[in-house]
Amino acid sequence: MPSPAPRTSWPGWTPAGGYPLPPALSSADPRVAFILNLGRALHTSGYSAPRLEEVLVLASDRLGLTGQFFSTPTSIMASFGPQDDQRTFMIRVEPGESDLGKLARVDQVTRDVLGGRLTPAEGNAAIATIESMAPPYGTLFTTLAFGIASGSAARFLGGGAWEVGTGLLIGLLIGVLAIGAGRNPGIGRVFEPVAAFTASAIAALVASAGAPVSVLLATLAGVIILIPGLTLTTAMTELSTRHLASGTARLMGALVLLVSITFGIAFGTKAVTLMFGAIPVHEPVGLPPWTLVAALITTPLAFVVLLKAEARDAPWIVLAGALAFGGARLGSEWLGPELGAFGGALLTGMGSQWYSRIRNRPSQITLVPGLLLLVPGSIGLRSLTSMMDRDVLLGVAGVFPMALLAVSLVAGILIARIVSPRRQLME
C-alpha cells in the first residue's frame, strides 16, 4: 500500500512564511518592567503568594500582556507571552516585613497606571521613589512602639503591674536591638535569638532581685512582637488555597524562627540561674478592667508605628483591633478559646473588606493589625518552652491548640472574603 503524500499545508501555515509568530516581547517593554517592579514592591510589603499572583495577573491583563506568575517567600518567577513563546524572569527577594504605608502608596500608583492616569514608565519611576523613601517614623517612636506593644501584651496575657512594667522595659531594649539589626546585617541574622535571650534574662533578673513578677509571662510579653504568628497564619492560608510551595516554605520558616526564639529564652533563663540560683516563681496579680480598654487603644497605635502605616489610618486600625478582640471574646464564649478566634478573624476580615470598598484602599491596612491580636504564636512558644523544660506532654498538648487556632483564623479570613464586597482593583 503506497504511503500517503506528505501534507504541505496546515491550519495557519503559509508556504512563504511558515507559522505566523506573535510579536516579539522586548525585555525593555515598560509594561513588563512595571509588572516586575510591582511584584517586588508588593512582595517586600508583606503580600502573600495567592494575593500577589492574583494582582499581577490582573495588572498584566489590564496592560494587554499575557502573564503567568509563581511566588515563594524568597523569589518571584514571571513569564510573559503565549505558552510556546514566553520570556521568563526570576526575581530574588528577601521576605519583607509588613509595610502598610508603602503598600498603600504602591496601590495608588497601580490604580493610576491601570486607569490610564500614568504611563507604565511613569509608574516605574513612582515605585522607585516609594522604594527609596525613608521610614515614616524615627528611631524614638519605633523604640517606644516596641515597648508599648510588649507592655500592652502583658495585660492581654493576664499580667499585673509588674509584668506590664517588665514587658515595657524588655520591649524598649528589643526596640534598640531592632534598630541596630536594621543597620548591621550581621546583627540582623541573629536578631531573634539575641532578643529572646535579652528578654528572658531581664525577666529572670527582675524576679531574682525580689520583684513579684511572673518570668514566663513577662518574657512572652517582651518577645510577642517577634513571634511569627502572622507568618504562621499566612502559611496556613497559602496551604488552604493550594499554594503548596510557598505555604510549606513559609510554615517551615515560621517554625525555625519559633525554635530560635525558644533557644534564646532557654539560654537566658539558664544563664541567670547559673549566676544567681533558682528563679522565684510568682503568680501575676490582675489589673482593673479599665486597663484592658487602655491596652486595646495603645496596642493598635503601636502597630501603626511598627507596621509603618500612615497616620490617617490610625483610627481604622484601632477599630479593627476592637473588632478582632470583641469577636474573639464572643467566639470563645460560644465555641471555646481555640475556635473562638474564628469569630475575631471573621469580623476583622469583613470589616477590612468594607473599609477597602468604601475607602478604596488595601484591606491589609486594617486586617494585618487586627490579626496580630489573634495570632497563635504565643501558644506555640509556650509549647516549645515546655518541651525545653522536659515537660513533653504539656509541650505536645500545646501543638494541637496552636494548629486549631491557626485554622480558625484562616477559615474566618477566607469566609470574610466570600461574604463581603471586594474592590474591582487590587483586591
WOURGI-V937647 format. One line per field, one symbol per residue. ss: DSSP state (@ for helix, = for strand, . for the rest). psi: psi as a letter, one per 20 degrees, with the letter a starting at -180 (. if undefined). Layout:
ss->???
psi->???
//
This chain:
ss->............==...==..........@@@@@@@@@@@@@@@....@@@@@@@@@@@@@@....======..======......======.......@@@@@@@@@@@@@@@.....@@@@@@@@@@@@.......@@@@@@@@@@@@@@@@@@....@@@@@@@@@@@@@@@@@@@@@@@.@@@@@.@@@@@@@@@@@@@@@@@@......@@@@@@@@@.....@@@@@@@@@@@@...@@@@@@@@@@@@@@@@@@@@@@@@@@@@@@@@@.............@@@@@@@@@@@@@@@@@....@@@@@@@@@@@@@@@@@@@@@@@@@.....@@@@@@@@@@@@@@@@@@@....@@@@@@@@@....@@@@@@@@@@@@...@@@@@@@@@@@@@@@@@@@@@@@@@@@@........
psi->pqqqqqpjqrpipqhgjbppqqqqopijphgghggghgggghgiijqrghhghgghgghgghjkqoqqqoprijrppppqrrhjmqppqpppqppqqpnhggghghgggghgghijhqrhghhghghhgghiqqqhpahghgghhgggggghhhghjjraghgggghggghghhgghhghhhiohghhhkgghgggggghggghgghhiipmqoggghgghhjhihplghggggghgghhjkmgggggghghgggghgghggggggggghghghhjaqpqpqpqpqrqhhhhghhighghhhhgghjkqqhiighhhghhgggggghhgghhhhirhgihhggghggggghhhhggggilrphhhhgghghhiiqjhhghggghhghhjjmgghghhigghgghgghgggggghhhhgiqqqqipj.
//
